[in-house]
Amino acid sequence: MIIQAFLRWVETARTSDRVRAASALGRAYVEAEMNGIDRRAAEMAMTFLLDDPSPKVRRSLIEALADCSTIPRAIVMALAEDQPEIAYIAISRSPVLTDEDLVDLAARGTAETRALIAARSAVSRAVAAAIAEIGGEDEVLILLENEGATLSRWSLKRIANRLGNAPAVRDRLLARDDLPSEARHELVEKVGAALVICGLVQAVIGEGRVQRVAREACDTAALAIIEAASQKELPDLATHLREAGRLTPAFLLNALCSGRTEFFSAAIVDLSGVAEKRVRAILSGGRVHPIRALFESAGLGRDVSEAFAEAVLLWRKDIGAGADGAPQSVAAALLVHIRRQPKPSEALSAMAELVERLAFAEQRKTARNYALVAARQAA
């Protein structure tokens, strides 16, 4: 009877009175177990208020109900798709909304709706995946900044792929410890692509060199990412680099000579299709001919497979010291081996230039480390 009287009264009441009444009704519903209110009748009354011409009434209602876990889902969904100031309260606070509801709201709603969902105190993997797939830069930034959001590896990779060109998104992604290595590399590639077309960089370096410099910088960054990656990430990273066109003979040789042997093995598995156990057995204990056959099955030409096999043999054993008594790197020893070839092919000559650069880079690194140790000892 009380609810029926309320419905008759609300039809002619002033807006300010309806606002107060909506709040009272919502609070009464939340406390229904204590005050004995007829919950079914109260739900009918609240449903009636959803059509109130004043948004102030609907806002007053959701403010009273927002934290209630027993309110009918239909009422919350209606308020979640209301005007922004009303939807904000429903979306950001209501525990009634399920992951499916939030995904539907994200798909049907505006950018503001998705931003509200991304800012919820807890965002599940499924909801975060929806935002990652369709959200714009602003919504995704809110999601990345939300400590209560759980993002899967897939979501992080999707964000990197879709919005990695946006500096703010890229910075947020790169600052995350859980960013997959392949996504980190994709962001590096986007930075490299941006530098290539940057007028200032072209003016300083010259258009002729900018492509090579960008490529070498991306390769260096990729090697650093490989160094920091966990072993279980290496197969996916190798696949990503192959699909990105980065598993060139030069890059593979760089990885091998610089000691990234676990990744090198994963890359050969990916390129050759040979089982991991078989690849590891050949690389760690096989003779020259099986090693060369493995590399040729991975797409390396016969004219360079022998040099790669020699690099593997050098990696296996203690190389010893150079003419100056300093420890030799794999690159330095391999350079000596290549230069001893009587008639090197064009591809082998190009490889010799690469190995020479690698050996010089190792020499510079050794010199820097020596200078650092000497400075500390002199201090």
LINPE-V229479 format. One record per pair of residues at least 6 apart in sequence whose ideal C-beta (glycine too) atoms are under 7 Angstrom apart, sorted by the first residue. I is the first residue (numbers start at 1). J is the second residue. D is the distance in Angstrom with one decimal. If there is no record, write none. Layout:
i=I j=J d=D
i=I j=J d=D
This chain:
i=3 j=38 d=6.4
i=3 j=41 d=3.9
i=3 j=42 d=6.2
i=3 j=45 d=5.1
i=6 j=21 d=6.9
i=6 j=25 d=7.0
i=6 j=45 d=5.8
i=7 j=45 d=6.0
i=7 j=48 d=6.2
i=10 j=18 d=5.8
i=10 j=21 d=6.3
i=13 j=21 d=6.8
i=15 j=54 d=4.8
i=15 j=56 d=6.4
i=15 j=57 d=7.0
i=18 j=52 d=6.4
i=18 j=54 d=6.8
i=18 j=57 d=4.8
i=19 j=56 d=5.1
i=19 j=57 d=5.4
i=19 j=60 d=4.6
i=22 j=49 d=5.5
i=22 j=57 d=4.9
i=22 j=60 d=4.4
i=22 j=61 d=4.3
i=23 j=60 d=4.5
i=23 j=63 d=6.9
i=23 j=64 d=5.0
i=25 j=42 d=6.5
i=25 j=45 d=6.0
i=25 j=46 d=6.4
i=26 j=61 d=5.2
i=26 j=64 d=2.7
i=26 j=65 d=4.6
i=27 j=64 d=5.0
i=28 j=35 d=6.1
i=28 j=37 d=5.2
i=28 j=42 d=6.6
i=29 j=37 d=6.8
i=29 j=39 d=6.8
i=29 j=42 d=4.7
i=29 j=46 d=6.9
i=29 j=65 d=6.9
i=30 j=64 d=6.8
i=30 j=65 d=6.8
i=30 j=68 d=4.9
i=32 j=39 d=5.0
i=32 j=42 d=6.8
i=43 j=72 d=5.7
i=46 j=61 d=6.3
i=46 j=75 d=5.7
i=47 j=75 d=6.3
i=49 j=57 d=6.0
i=49 j=58 d=6.7
i=49 j=61 d=5.6
i=50 j=58 d=6.7
i=50 j=75 d=6.9
i=50 j=78 d=5.1
i=52 j=58 d=6.0
i=55 j=83 d=5.2
i=55 j=86 d=6.2
i=58 j=79 d=6.4
i=58 j=82 d=5.9
i=58 j=86 d=5.4
i=59 j=85 d=6.2
i=59 j=86 d=5.0
i=62 j=79 d=4.7
i=62 j=86 d=5.8
i=62 j=89 d=4.8
i=62 j=90 d=5.3
i=63 j=89 d=6.0
i=65 j=71 d=5.1
i=66 j=89 d=5.2
i=66 j=90 d=6.6
i=66 j=93 d=4.0
i=66 j=94 d=5.6
i=67 j=93 d=5.9
i=69 j=95 d=4.7
i=69 j=96 d=6.3
i=71 j=96 d=5.8
i=73 j=96 d=5.3
i=76 j=90 d=5.6
i=76 j=94 d=5.0
i=76 j=96 d=4.7
i=76 j=97 d=6.2
i=77 j=101 d=6.4
i=79 j=86 d=5.7
i=79 j=87 d=7.0
i=79 j=90 d=4.3
i=80 j=87 d=5.4
i=80 j=90 d=4.1
i=80 j=91 d=5.2
i=80 j=97 d=6.7
i=80 j=105 d=6.0
i=81 j=87 d=6.5
i=84 j=112 d=5.5
i=87 j=113 d=6.5
i=87 j=116 d=6.6
i=88 j=116 d=5.6
i=91 j=105 d=6.9
i=91 j=113 d=6.9
i=91 j=116 d=4.2
i=91 j=117 d=5.9
i=92 j=116 d=5.6
i=92 j=119 d=6.4
i=92 j=120 d=5.9
i=99 j=124 d=5.2
i=99 j=126 d=4.7
i=99 j=127 d=5.5
i=102 j=117 d=5.3
i=102 j=127 d=4.7
i=103 j=126 d=6.4
i=103 j=127 d=6.0
i=103 j=130 d=4.5
i=105 j=113 d=5.8
i=105 j=117 d=6.4
i=106 j=113 d=6.8
i=106 j=114 d=5.0
i=106 j=117 d=5.5
i=106 j=130 d=4.7
i=106 j=131 d=6.1
i=106 j=134 d=6.7
i=107 j=130 d=6.9
i=107 j=134 d=6.8
i=111 j=136 d=5.6
i=111 j=138 d=6.7
i=111 j=139 d=6.0
i=114 j=131 d=5.8
i=114 j=135 d=5.1
i=114 j=139 d=4.3
i=115 j=138 d=6.2
i=115 j=139 d=4.8
i=115 j=142 d=5.4
i=117 j=127 d=6.4
i=117 j=131 d=6.7
i=118 j=131 d=5.2
i=118 j=135 d=6.9
i=118 j=139 d=5.2
i=118 j=142 d=4.2
i=118 j=143 d=4.0
i=118 j=146 d=6.3
i=118 j=149 d=7.0
i=119 j=142 d=5.3
i=119 j=146 d=6.2
i=121 j=148 d=5.0
i=122 j=148 d=4.7
i=123 j=143 d=6.8
i=123 j=146 d=6.2
i=123 j=148 d=6.2
i=123 j=149 d=3.9
i=123 j=150 d=6.6
i=124 j=150 d=6.1
i=125 j=150 d=5.1
i=125 j=152 d=5.0
i=128 j=143 d=6.1
i=128 j=149 d=5.3
i=128 j=150 d=6.2
i=128 j=151 d=4.9
i=128 j=155 d=5.3
i=129 j=152 d=6.5
i=129 j=154 d=6.8
i=129 j=155 d=4.9
i=131 j=139 d=5.8
i=131 j=140 d=6.5
i=131 j=143 d=5.1
i=132 j=140 d=6.7
i=132 j=155 d=4.0
i=132 j=158 d=4.7
i=132 j=159 d=5.0
i=133 j=158 d=6.1
i=135 j=143 d=6.8
i=137 j=163 d=5.7
i=137 j=166 d=4.9
i=137 j=169 d=6.0
i=140 j=159 d=5.7
i=140 j=163 d=5.8
i=140 j=169 d=5.9
i=141 j=168 d=5.9
i=141 j=169 d=6.2
i=141 j=172 d=6.5
i=143 j=149 d=5.3
i=144 j=172 d=4.3
i=145 j=172 d=6.9
i=153 j=180 d=4.8
i=156 j=173 d=6.7
i=156 j=179 d=5.5
i=156 j=180 d=6.1
i=156 j=183 d=5.5
i=157 j=180 d=5.7
i=157 j=182 d=6.6
i=157 j=183 d=4.4
i=159 j=169 d=6.6
i=159 j=173 d=6.5
i=160 j=173 d=5.7
i=160 j=183 d=4.0
i=160 j=186 d=5.1
i=160 j=187 d=5.5
i=161 j=186 d=6.4
i=163 j=169 d=4.5
i=164 j=170 d=5.5
i=164 j=186 d=6.1
i=164 j=187 d=4.9
i=164 j=190 d=4.6
i=165 j=190 d=5.5
i=170 j=187 d=5.3
i=173 j=179 d=5.5
i=173 j=183 d=6.9
i=173 j=187 d=6.2
i=174 j=184 d=6.8
i=174 j=187 d=6.1
i=180 j=233 d=6.8
i=181 j=225 d=5.2
i=181 j=229 d=4.1
i=181 j=233 d=4.8
i=181 j=237 d=4.7
i=182 j=236 d=5.8
i=182 j=237 d=5.2
i=182 j=240 d=3.5
i=184 j=225 d=5.3
i=185 j=222 d=5.5
i=185 j=225 d=5.3
i=185 j=240 d=6.5
i=185 j=241 d=6.9
i=188 j=218 d=5.8
i=188 j=221 d=4.4
i=188 j=222 d=6.9
i=189 j=218 d=6.0
i=189 j=244 d=6.5
i=192 j=214 d=4.5
i=192 j=217 d=6.2
i=192 j=218 d=4.4
i=195 j=201 d=5.1
i=195 j=214 d=5.5
i=196 j=210 d=5.7
i=196 j=211 d=6.3
i=196 j=214 d=5.0
i=201 j=210 d=6.0
i=202 j=210 d=5.5
i=205 j=213 d=5.9
i=219 j=251 d=5.6
i=219 j=254 d=6.5
i=222 j=241 d=6.7
i=222 j=246 d=6.2
i=223 j=254 d=6.5
i=223 j=255 d=6.5
i=223 j=258 d=6.3
i=223 j=260 d=6.4
i=226 j=237 d=6.7
i=226 j=255 d=6.8
i=226 j=260 d=5.1
i=226 j=263 d=4.6
i=227 j=260 d=6.6
i=229 j=237 d=5.8
i=231 j=262 d=5.9
i=234 j=262 d=5.9
i=234 j=263 d=5.1
i=234 j=266 d=4.2
i=235 j=266 d=5.0
i=235 j=270 d=6.9
i=238 j=263 d=6.6
i=238 j=266 d=4.3
i=238 j=267 d=4.4
i=238 j=270 d=4.4
i=239 j=270 d=5.4
i=241 j=247 d=5.2
i=242 j=270 d=5.7
i=242 j=271 d=6.6
i=247 j=267 d=5.7
i=247 j=271 d=6.4
i=249 j=300 d=6.0
i=249 j=304 d=6.0
i=250 j=354 d=5.3
i=252 j=264 d=6.5
i=252 j=267 d=6.1
i=253 j=308 d=6.8
i=253 j=311 d=6.7
i=253 j=351 d=6.9
i=253 j=354 d=6.4
i=254 j=358 d=6.2
i=255 j=263 d=5.6
i=255 j=264 d=4.9
i=256 j=264 d=4.8
i=256 j=311 d=5.3
i=256 j=315 d=6.6
i=257 j=311 d=6.3
i=257 j=330 d=4.6
i=257 j=331 d=4.3
i=257 j=334 d=6.8
i=257 j=358 d=5.2
i=261 j=315 d=6.5
i=265 j=279 d=5.8
i=265 j=280 d=5.9
i=265 j=283 d=5.9
i=268 j=279 d=5.3
i=268 j=294 d=6.6
i=268 j=298 d=5.2
i=269 j=276 d=5.0
i=269 j=279 d=5.0
i=271 j=298 d=3.8
i=271 j=299 d=5.7
i=272 j=294 d=6.3
i=272 j=297 d=4.5
i=272 j=298 d=4.0
i=274 j=294 d=6.5
i=274 j=297 d=6.5
i=279 j=294 d=6.7
i=282 j=290 d=5.2
i=282 j=291 d=5.9
i=282 j=294 d=5.1
i=283 j=312 d=5.9
i=288 j=309 d=5.2
i=291 j=309 d=4.2
i=291 j=312 d=5.6
i=292 j=305 d=4.5
i=292 j=306 d=6.1
i=292 j=309 d=4.9
i=295 j=305 d=4.3
i=295 j=308 d=5.0
i=295 j=309 d=6.7
i=296 j=302 d=6.3
i=296 j=305 d=5.1
i=300 j=308 d=6.1
i=301 j=347 d=6.1
i=303 j=345 d=4.2
i=303 j=347 d=4.8
i=303 j=348 d=5.6
i=304 j=347 d=5.3
i=304 j=348 d=6.1
i=304 j=351 d=5.7
i=307 j=334 d=6.8
i=307 j=338 d=5.9
i=307 j=348 d=6.3
i=307 j=351 d=5.8
i=310 j=334 d=6.1
i=310 j=337 d=5.2
i=311 j=330 d=6.0
i=311 j=334 d=5.1
i=314 j=330 d=4.9
i=314 j=333 d=5.0
i=314 j=334 d=6.0
i=315 j=330 d=5.6
i=319 j=328 d=4.6
i=319 j=330 d=6.8
i=319 j=333 d=4.9
i=320 j=328 d=6.3
i=321 j=327 d=6.0
i=321 j=328 d=6.3
i=322 j=328 d=4.7
i=322 j=332 d=6.4
i=329 j=359 d=6.2
i=329 j=362 d=4.2
i=331 j=355 d=5.3
i=331 j=358 d=3.9
i=331 j=359 d=4.0
i=331 j=362 d=5.7
i=332 j=359 d=4.3
i=332 j=362 d=6.8
i=334 j=355 d=5.3
i=335 j=352 d=6.6
i=335 j=355 d=4.7
i=335 j=356 d=5.6
i=335 j=359 d=5.2
i=338 j=344 d=6.6
i=338 j=348 d=6.3
i=338 j=351 d=6.7
i=338 j=352 d=4.7
i=338 j=355 d=6.4
i=339 j=352 d=6.7
i=341 j=348 d=6.6
i=344 j=352 d=6.8
